[in-house]
Amino acid sequence: MRSLNNSISSSIISFSGNVIGGLIGGAVAYFVASVQIQKTLEVEEGKSRKANAAVLRIILIELETNKRILEQSRSLYLNDERYFLNFVSSNHWEKCSRSIGLEVEKETLSSIMSIHNKFQLLKSDTEIISDEQYSKLIEEMSLSIKLIESELETLKAN
């Protein structure tokens, strides 16, 4: 009988040890997996922020260049000389806009998109904008530039 009690006790202890060991092993595996998933998410976020920053820098340079052209060519436009508009470009915006991620604020995207839509209007042969509208466009470009610079600072800080 004593041997049977020892055998039962030994089995209970062995079973308990296996269960406790399994629980500890499962908890450790869960912790390790969650840490790895978190690290992967952080790496992906970092890549996305860097990609957004690269795209925004390209768009910023294009917008600054266009603003300079428009500022220097106001009198030409108002005198119905539009040849300089060939140098106002939306190429980078058109190529890169679809790759901008969710980290970039909607206000910034809307502002940039509005500017580029106005470039199309400016370049059209059917519409001529007034001096006041021309000034407003340049002001909006300045605002968009500030928004992009702010976005770049935010992306850099994170």
Z-matrix of the N, CA and C atoms (Angstrom, degrees):
N
C 1 1.423
C 2 1.522 1 111.70
N 3 1.299 2 113.76 1 -41.49
C 4 1.439 3 119.64 2 178.30
C 5 1.518 4 110.38 3 -60.08
N 6 1.292 5 117.77 4 -40.09
C 7 1.451 6 122.98 5 178.92
C 8 1.532 7 110.50 6 -64.48
N 9 1.308 8 117.06 7 -36.83
C 10 1.454 9 122.01 8 179.08
C 11 1.527 10 110.01 9 -69.17
N 12 1.335 11 116.86 10 -41.14
C 13 1.462 12 121.04 11 177.63
C 14 1.532 13 110.92 12 -64.22
N 15 1.331 14 115.94 13 -41.48
C 16 1.472 15 120.19 14 177.20
C 17 1.523 16 110.77 15 -63.72
N 18 1.329 17 115.35 16 -39.26
C 19 1.452 18 119.79 17 -179.88
C 20 1.537 19 110.24 18 -67.05
N 21 1.336 20 117.76 19 -41.88
C 22 1.453 21 121.61 20 178.83
C 23 1.522 22 110.07 21 -66.55
N 24 1.316 23 117.35 22 -44.47
C 25 1.463 24 121.68 23 178.30
C 26 1.521 25 110.42 24 -61.05
N 27 1.310 26 115.05 25 -42.79
C 28 1.460 27 120.17 26 179.85
C 29 1.530 28 110.14 27 -64.28
N 30 1.325 29 116.92 28 -40.07
C 31 1.470 30 121.09 29 179.10
C 32 1.523 31 110.74 30 -66.96
N 33 1.333 32 116.47 31 -41.90
C 34 1.464 33 120.49 32 179.31
C 35 1.523 34 110.19 33 -63.80
N 36 1.325 35 116.15 34 -45.09
C 37 1.463 36 120.44 35 179.26
C 38 1.527 37 109.75 36 -63.36
N 39 1.313 38 117.00 37 -42.88
C 40 1.460 39 121.38 38 179.78
C 41 1.538 40 110.30 39 -64.12
N 42 1.332 41 115.66 40 -45.87
C 43 1.468 42 120.43 41 178.61
C 44 1.528 43 110.22 42 -61.17
N 45 1.320 44 117.42 43 -46.98
C 46 1.465 45 122.11 44 179.73
C 47 1.522 46 110.57 45 -60.65
N 48 1.311 47 116.19 46 -41.93
C 49 1.463 48 120.42 47 178.57
C 50 1.518 49 111.74 48 -62.71
N 51 1.335 50 115.61 49 -42.23
C 52 1.468 51 119.53 50 178.11
C 53 1.526 52 111.55 51 -63.98
N 54 1.340 53 116.85 52 -42.99
C 55 1.459 54 120.91 53 -179.54
C 56 1.525 55 110.13 54 -64.90
N 57 1.330 56 116.38 55 -49.02
C 58 1.466 57 120.59 56 -179.60
C 59 1.533 58 110.28 57 -62.46
N 60 1.312 59 116.59 58 -42.97
C 61 1.466 60 120.75 59 177.86
C 62 1.518 61 111.68 60 -61.75
N 63 1.349 62 115.84 61 -40.52
C 64 1.464 63 120.52 62 177.71
C 65 1.519 64 111.73 63 -64.48
N 66 1.326 65 115.82 64 -41.97
C 67 1.467 66 119.87 65 178.38
C 68 1.528 67 111.34 66 -64.48
N 69 1.319 68 116.06 67 -44.22
C 70 1.465 69 120.06 68 178.38
C 71 1.528 70 110.35 69 -63.57
N 72 1.323 71 116.51 70 -45.14
C 73 1.466 72 120.41 71 178.71
C 74 1.517 73 112.00 72 -61.95
N 75 1.337 74 117.00 73 -41.39
C 76 1.464 75 121.28 74 177.74
C 77 1.516 76 111.65 75 -63.63
N 78 1.337 77 116.21 76 -42.60
C 79 1.467 78 120.23 77 179.39
C 80 1.526 79 110.66 78 -63.81
N 81 1.329 80 116.48 79 -42.62
C 82 1.465 81 120.51 80 179.15
C 83 1.536 82 110.02 81 -64.64
N 84 1.325 83 117.01 82 -43.77
C 85 1.469 84 120.67 83 179.46
C 86 1.531 85 110.49 84 -62.50
N 87 1.342 86 116.78 85 -41.94
C 88 1.465 87 121.00 86 177.78
C 89 1.522 88 110.45 87 -61.82
N 90 1.324 89 117.61 88 -45.36
C 91 1.460 90 122.03 89 179.89
C 92 1.529 91 111.00 90 -61.48
N 93 1.326 92 116.31 91 -46.81
C 94 1.470 93 120.71 92 -179.95
C 95 1.526 94 110.31 93 -62.44
N 96 1.329 95 117.56 94 -43.41
C 97 1.469 96 120.81 95 179.73
C 98 1.524 97 110.89 96 -64.07
N 99 1.328 98 116.96 97 -42.23
C 100 1.465 99 118.67 98 -179.24
C 101 1.530 100 111.49 99 -66.60
N 102 1.322 101 117.38 100 -36.26
C 103 1.468 102 120.76 101 176.81
C 104 1.531 103 109.66 102 -65.41
N 105 1.320 104 117.02 103 -43.06
C 106 1.466 105 120.28 104 179.29
C 107 1.529 106 111.56 105 -64.84
N 108 1.317 107 116.81 106 -40.74
C 109 1.465 108 120.11 107 178.29
C 110 1.524 109 109.93 108 -63.84
N 111 1.319 110 117.24 109 -43.94
C 112 1.461 111 121.69 110 179.21
C 113 1.530 112 110.77 111 -60.59
N 114 1.331 113 116.54 112 -44.21
C 115 1.471 114 120.37 113 178.49
C 116 1.525 115 110.70 114 -62.53
N 117 1.322 116 116.92 115 -41.82
C 118 1.466 117 120.68 116 178.84
C 119 1.525 118 110.58 117 -62.23
N 120 1.332 119 117.04 118 -43.62
C 121 1.462 120 120.90 119 178.11
C 122 1.522 121 111.14 120 -61.95
N 123 1.330 122 117.33 121 -41.65
C 124 1.463 123 121.00 122 178.93
C 125 1.518 124 111.52 123 -63.83
N 126 1.335 125 116.73 124 -40.96
C 127 1.465 126 120.84 125 178.36
C 128 1.528 127 109.92 126 -64.16
N 129 1.334 128 117.18 127 -43.78
C 130 1.469 129 121.18 128 179.55
C 131 1.530 130 111.09 129 -64.58
N 132 1.334 131 117.08 130 -41.02
C 133 1.464 132 120.43 131 176.45
C 134 1.523 133 110.60 132 -61.23
N 135 1.319 134 116.34 133 -42.24
C 136 1.466 135 120.57 134 178.63
C 137 1.517 136 111.59 135 -61.68
N 138 1.324 137 116.35 136 -42.93
C 139 1.465 138 120.45 137 177.97
C 140 1.522 139 110.77 138 -62.99
N 141 1.333 140 116.27 139 -42.24
C 142 1.460 141 120.58 140 -179.78
C 143 1.525 142 110.99 141 -65.09
N 144 1.323 143 117.24 142 -42.14
C 145 1.472 144 120.50 143 178.28
C 146 1.521 145 110.56 144 -62.73
N 147 1.336 146 116.91 145 -42.45
C 148 1.466 147 120.41 146 179.15
C 149 1.525 148 110.83 147 -64.53
N 150 1.325 149 117.07 148 -40.90
C 151 1.468 150 120.44 149 179.03
C 152 1.523 151 110.49 150 -65.02
N 153 1.333 152 116.58 151 -43.36
C 154 1.468 153 120.15 152 177.86
C 155 1.521 154 111.06 153 -62.70
N 156 1.314 155 116.38 154 -41.73
C 157 1.463 156 120.11 155 -179.94
C 158 1.530 157 110.45 156 -63.24
N 159 1.317 158 117.35 157 -41.28
C 160 1.465 159 120.75 158 179.44
C 161 1.532 160 110.57 159 -63.12
N 162 1.316 161 116.41 160 -44.75
C 163 1.467 162 120.82 161 179.69
C 164 1.531 163 110.28 162 -64.35
N 165 1.323 164 116.67 163 -44.92
C 166 1.464 165 119.75 164 -179.19
C 167 1.528 166 112.16 165 -64.29
N 168 1.335 167 117.24 166 -35.81
C 169 1.469 168 119.73 167 177.15
C 170 1.528 169 110.71 168 -63.24
N 171 1.309 170 116.79 169 -41.75
C 172 1.466 171 120.91 170 179.09
C 173 1.530 172 110.12 171 -64.00
N 174 1.326 173 116.11 172 -45.46
C 175 1.469 174 120.45 173 179.79
C 176 1.525 175 110.27 174 -65.89
N 177 1.328 176 116.93 175 -37.63
C 178 1.463 177 121.26 176 178.28
C 179 1.529 178 110.76 177 -60.98
N 180 1.311 179 116.96 178 -46.75
C 181 1.468 180 120.65 179 179.83
C 182 1.530 181 110.28 180 -61.83
N 183 1.329 182 116.59 181 -43.40
C 184 1.460 183 120.17 182 178.72
C 185 1.531 184 110.59 183 -61.78
N 186 1.319 185 116.97 184 -43.47
C 187 1.460 186 121.16 185 -179.33
C 188 1.530 187 111.95 186 -67.00
N 189 1.318 188 117.01 187 -41.51
C 190 1.478 189 120.37 188 177.36
C 191 1.527 190 111.01 189 -62.71
N 192 1.321 191 116.36 190 -41.44
C 193 1.464 192 120.86 191 178.18
C 194 1.525 193 110.56 192 -63.48
N 195 1.322 194 116.50 193 -46.19
C 196 1.468 195 120.43 194 178.73
C 197 1.525 196 111.06 195 -61.62
N 198 1.301 197 117.20 196 -39.93
C 199 1.465 198 121.03 197 179.59
C 200 1.524 199 110.23 198 -62.62
N 201 1.325 200 116.31 199 -44.63
C 202 1.469 201 120.77 200 178.72
C 203 1.528 202 110.71 201 -60.41
N 204 1.319 203 116.43 202 -43.48
C 205 1.473 204 120.83 203 179.40
C 206 1.525 205 110.03 204 -61.80
N 207 1.323 206 116.58 205 -47.07
C 208 1.467 207 120.20 206 -178.06
C 209 1.524 208 111.84 207 -66.51
N 210 1.306 209 117.30 208 -39.02
C 211 1.471 210 120.11 209 178.43
C 212 1.531 211 110.91 210 -62.56
N 213 1.310 212 116.07 211 -41.43
C 214 1.466 213 120.27 212 -176.96
C 215 1.528 214 112.67 213 -78.90
N 216 1.328 215 117.79 214 -13.87
C 217 1.469 216 120.46 215 -172.21
C 218 1.523 217 113.54 216 -116.36
N 219 1.294 218 117.33 217 13.69
C 220 1.470 219 121.26 218 -178.07
C 221 1.529 220 111.65 219 -53.99
N 222 1.317 221 116.96 220 -50.42
C 223 1.469 222 119.70 221 -176.94
C 224 1.530 223 111.13 222 -62.59
N 225 1.328 224 116.80 223 -35.02
C 226 1.464 225 119.56 224 177.19
C 227 1.529 226 110.23 225 -62.28
N 228 1.322 227 115.26 226 -47.51
C 229 1.467 228 119.08 227 -178.67
C 230 1.527 229 110.74 228 -61.46
N 231 1.311 230 116.68 229 -45.13
C 232 1.463 231 120.78 230 -177.56
C 233 1.529 232 112.07 231 -68.13
N 234 1.343 233 116.32 232 -20.57
C 235 1.465 234 121.26 233 174.55
C 236 1.529 235 111.46 234 -95.66
N 237 1.316 236 114.91 235 17.01
C 238 1.463 237 123.04 236 176.72
C 239 1.529 238 113.51 237 62.56
N 240 1.309 239 115.98 238 30.86
C 241 1.469 240 121.63 239 172.68
C 242 1.528 241 106.12 240 -106.66
N 243 1.319 242 115.19 241 113.03
C 244 1.474 243 119.22 242 -171.09
C 245 1.521 244 114.22 243 -116.32
N 246 1.275 245 118.17 244 8.47
C 247 1.467 246 119.92 245 -176.85
C 248 1.530 247 112.03 246 -56.80
N 249 1.327 248 117.29 247 -31.77
C 250 1.466 249 121.24 248 -178.59
C 251 1.530 250 112.34 249 -65.08
N 252 1.331 251 116.91 250 -20.61
C 253 1.466 252 120.70 251 -179.70
C 254 1.525 253 112.38 252 -65.05
N 255 1.327 254 116.27 253 -17.82
C 256 1.464 255 119.65 254 174.86
C 257 1.529 256 111.21 255 -63.29
N 258 1.322 257 115.96 256 -21.45
C 259 1.462 258 120.44 257 -178.73
C 260 1.527 259 112.45 258 -93.71
N 261 1.331 260 116.99 259 -9.19
C 262 1.470 261 121.46 260 175.19
C 263 1.523 262 106.40 261 -82.28
N 264 1.328 263 115.15 262 117.76
C 265 1.457 264 119.95 263 -170.48
C 266 1.524 265 112.79 264 -118.47
N 267 1.325 266 114.11 265 146.09
C 268 1.465 267 121.65 266 171.45
C 269 1.525 268 110.22 267 -122.59
N 270 1.316 269 116.08 268 13.81
C 271 1.465 270 120.55 269 -174.57
C 272 1.522 271 113.24 270 -57.55
N 273 1.323 272 116.64 271 -47.68
C 274 1.466 273 119.38 272 -177.62
C 275 1.522 274 110.71 273 -67.67
N 276 1.320 275 116.62 274 -39.81
C 277 1.462 276 119.96 275 177.01
C 278 1.526 277 109.81 276 -60.05
N 279 1.321 278 116.87 277 -47.39
C 280 1.459 279 120.91 278 -178.32
C 281 1.528 280 112.06 279 -62.92
N 282 1.321 281 116.89 280 -36.62
C 283 1.468 282 120.47 281 -179.74
C 284 1.519 283 112.55 282 -77.58
N 285 1.318 284 117.17 283 -35.40
C 286 1.460 285 121.08 284 -170.14
C 287 1.521 286 115.53 285 -101.43
N 288 1.301 287 117.93 286 -18.54
C 289 1.470 288 120.12 287 -170.92
C 290 1.527 289 113.15 288 -59.02
N 291 1.309 290 117.57 289 -32.83
C 292 1.464 291 120.77 290 -177.99
C 293 1.526 292 112.90 291 -73.91
N 294 1.303 293 116.84 292 -14.63
C 295 1.465 294 118.93 293 -178.22
C 296 1.528 295 112.78 294 -99.34
N 297 1.332 296 116.86 295 6.07
C 298 1.458 297 119.74 296 177.59
C 299 1.524 298 108.48 297 -76.79
N 300 1.329 299 115.39 298 130.76
C 301 1.458 300 120.63 299 -176.08
C 302 1.512 301 114.20 300 -89.65
N 303 1.317 302 113.95 301 -178.60
C 304 1.462 303 121.54 302 -176.18
C 305 1.520 304 113.70 303 -69.46
N 306 1.321 305 117.94 304 -13.23
C 307 1.463 306 120.29 305 179.77
C 308 1.533 307 112.20 306 -68.02
N 309 1.318 308 116.66 307 -21.00
C 310 1.468 309 121.17 308 -178.56
C 311 1.530 310 108.67 309 -86.53
N 312 1.312 311 115.76 310 131.62
C 313 1.457 312 121.71 311 -176.25
C 314 1.535 313 111.87 312 -64.05
N 315 1.317 314 114.89 313 146.24
C 316 1.466 315 121.62 314 179.03
C 317 1.528 316 111.08 315 -60.44
N 318 1.322 317 116.83 316 -38.33
C 319 1.472 318 121.16 317 179.88
C 320 1.528 319 111.08 318 -59.45
N 321 1.322 320 116.09 319 -41.49
C 322 1.460 321 120.55 320 179.40
C 323 1.525 322 110.60 321 -64.95
N 324 1.319 323 116.20 322 -47.63
C 325 1.467 324 119.90 323 179.78
C 326 1.523 325 111.52 324 -62.16
N 327 1.316 326 116.70 325 -43.17
C 328 1.470 327 120.19 326 179.70
C 329 1.522 328 110.97 327 -62.48
N 330 1.303 329 116.10 328 -40.77
C 331 1.464 330 120.55 329 -179.69
C 332 1.525 331 110.81 330 -63.67
N 333 1.315 332 116.44 331 -47.28
C 334 1.470 333 120.37 332 -179.83
C 335 1.526 334 110.44 333 -64.00
N 336 1.325 335 116.49 334 -43.46
C 337 1.456 336 120.65 335 -179.60
C 338 1.529 337 110.70 336 -62.24
N 339 1.308 338 116.81 337 -41.20
C 340 1.461 339 121.46 338 178.50
C 341 1.530 340 110.94 339 -61.05
N 342 1.317 341 115.99 340 -43.06
C 343 1.474 342 120.57 341 178.50
C 344 1.527 343 110.09 342 -59.76
N 345 1.311 344 116.82 343 -47.80
C 346 1.463 345 119.44 344 -177.04
C 347 1.530 346 111.93 345 -68.03
N 348 1.317 347 116.82 346 -32.10
C 349 1.471 348 118.94 347 173.72
C 350 1.525 349 110.47 348 -65.36
N 351 1.319 350 116.57 349 -37.71
C 352 1.462 351 120.17 350 178.21
C 353 1.524 352 111.72 351 -69.84
N 354 1.332 353 116.46 352 -30.46
C 355 1.467 354 118.85 353 174.11
C 356 1.529 355 109.38 354 -60.50
N 357 1.322 356 116.92 355 -41.93
C 358 1.464 357 120.62 356 179.65
C 359 1.535 358 110.65 357 -62.39
N 360 1.315 359 115.69 358 -41.29
C 361 1.463 360 120.46 359 177.17
C 362 1.528 361 110.34 360 -63.73
N 363 1.315 362 115.41 361 -44.44
C 364 1.462 363 121.19 362 -179.99
C 365 1.528 364 111.22 363 -59.30
N 366 1.317 365 115.98 364 -38.36
C 367 1.462 366 120.84 365 -177.17
C 368 1.529 367 113.20 366 -81.24
N 369 1.327 368 116.64 367 -14.40
C 370 1.465 369 118.60 368 -176.32
C 371 1.526 370 110.55 369 -69.60
N 372 1.295 371 114.96 370 148.99
C 373 1.468 372 120.31 371 179.43
C 374 1.522 373 111.58 372 -81.55
N 375 1.306 374 116.60 373 -14.10
C 376 1.462 375 119.64 374 -174.61
C 377 1.525 376 113.04 375 -91.12
N 378 1.294 377 118.25 376 -21.55
C 379 1.458 378 121.29 377 -176.65
C 380 1.523 379 111.10 378 -117.90
N 381 1.324 380 114.35 379 140.33
C 382 1.461 381 120.27 380 171.77
C 383 1.521 382 105.50 381 -126.19
N 384 1.315 383 115.51 382 126.23
C 385 1.459 384 117.97 383 179.85
C 386 1.523 385 109.38 384 -90.93
N 387 1.301 386 115.49 385 155.08
C 388 1.472 387 121.05 386 -177.94
C 389 1.528 388 110.30 387 -78.39
N 390 1.315 389 114.82 388 169.62
C 391 1.462 390 121.02 389 177.23
C 392 1.535 391 109.59 390 -59.67
N 393 1.304 392 116.11 391 -40.28
C 394 1.468 393 120.97 392 179.60
C 395 1.534 394 110.62 393 -63.83
N 396 1.315 395 117.07 394 -43.92
C 397 1.466 396 121.45 395 178.25
C 398 1.532 397 110.75 396 -65.47
N 399 1.317 398 115.96 397 -37.39
C 400 1.465 399 121.54 398 177.89
C 401 1.534 400 109.12 399 -61.73
N 402 1.327 401 115.94 400 -45.79
C 403 1.475 402 120.57 401 178.53
C 404 1.523 403 110.90 402 -62.45
N 405 1.321 404 115.43 403 -41.76
C 406 1.466 405 119.92 404 179.41
C 407 1.528 406 110.79 405 -63.08
N 408 1.321 407 116.87 406 -39.56
C 409 1.463 408 121.04 407 177.69
C 410 1.527 409 110.34 408 -59.66
N 411 1.310 410 117.05 409 -45.03
C 412 1.469 411 120.91 410 -179.91
C 413 1.536 412 110.18 411 -64.88
N 414 1.328 413 117.09 412 -38.53
C 415 1.470 414 120.60 413 176.50
C 416 1.534 415 110.49 414 -63.56
N 417 1.318 416 116.06 415 -43.34
C 418 1.466 417 120.61 416 178.58
C 419 1.524 418 111.08 417 -63.66
N 420 1.319 419 116.31 418 -35.96
C 421 1.464 420 119.83 419 176.79
C 422 1.523 421 109.90 420 -64.38
N 423 1.323 422 116.81 421 -41.39
C 424 1.470 423 120.71 422 177.78
C 425 1.520 424 110.58 423 -61.22
N 426 1.325 425 116.61 424 -42.42
C 427 1.460 426 120.82 425 177.82
C 428 1.523 427 111.10 426 -63.13
N 429 1.324 428 117.09 427 -44.88
C 430 1.468 429 121.26 428 178.85
C 431 1.521 430 110.83 429 -61.10
N 432 1.307 431 116.42 430 -40.82
C 433 1.468 432 120.55 431 178.58
C 434 1.525 433 109.80 432 -61.41
N 435 1.331 434 116.97 433 -43.91
C 436 1.470 435 120.51 434 178.34
C 437 1.523 436 111.28 435 -63.82
N 438 1.331 437 116.80 436 -40.80
C 439 1.469 438 120.20 437 178.27
C 440 1.528 439 111.12 438 -62.68
N 441 1.319 440 116.48 439 -42.81
C 442 1.471 441 120.00 440 179.02
C 443 1.525 442 110.11 441 -64.25
N 444 1.327 443 117.02 442 -44.04
C 445 1.469 444 120.17 443 178.97
C 446 1.524 445 110.66 444 -60.99
N 447 1.316 446 116.74 445 -39.49
C 448 1.462 447 120.99 446 177.11
C 449 1.529 448 110.86 447 -64.30
N 450 1.314 449 116.57 448 -43.12
C 451 1.479 450 121.19 449 176.90
C 452 1.525 451 110.87 450 -59.96
N 453 1.327 452 115.54 451 -42.76
C 454 1.470 453 118.98 452 179.79
C 455 1.516 454 111.33 453 -62.93
N 456 1.328 455 116.77 454 -39.80
C 457 1.471 456 120.59 455 176.95
C 458 1.523 457 110.86 456 -63.19
N 459 1.325 458 116.30 457 -43.11
C 460 1.453 459 120.86 458 179.06
C 461 1.527 460 110.74 459 -63.07
N 462 1.311 461 116.76 460 -45.30
C 463 1.467 462 120.60 461 179.91
C 464 1.520 463 111.04 462 -64.40
N 465 1.314 464 116.73 463 -36.83
C 466 1.460 465 120.55 464 179.39
C 467 1.526 466 110.86 465 -68.51
N 468 1.347 467 116.92 466 -37.98
C 469 1.468 468 121.43 467 -176.63
C 470 1.525 469 111.75 468 -70.76
N 471 1.309 470 117.23 469 -28.39
C 472 1.474 471 119.39 470 -177.31
C 473 1.468 472 110.49 471 -86.13
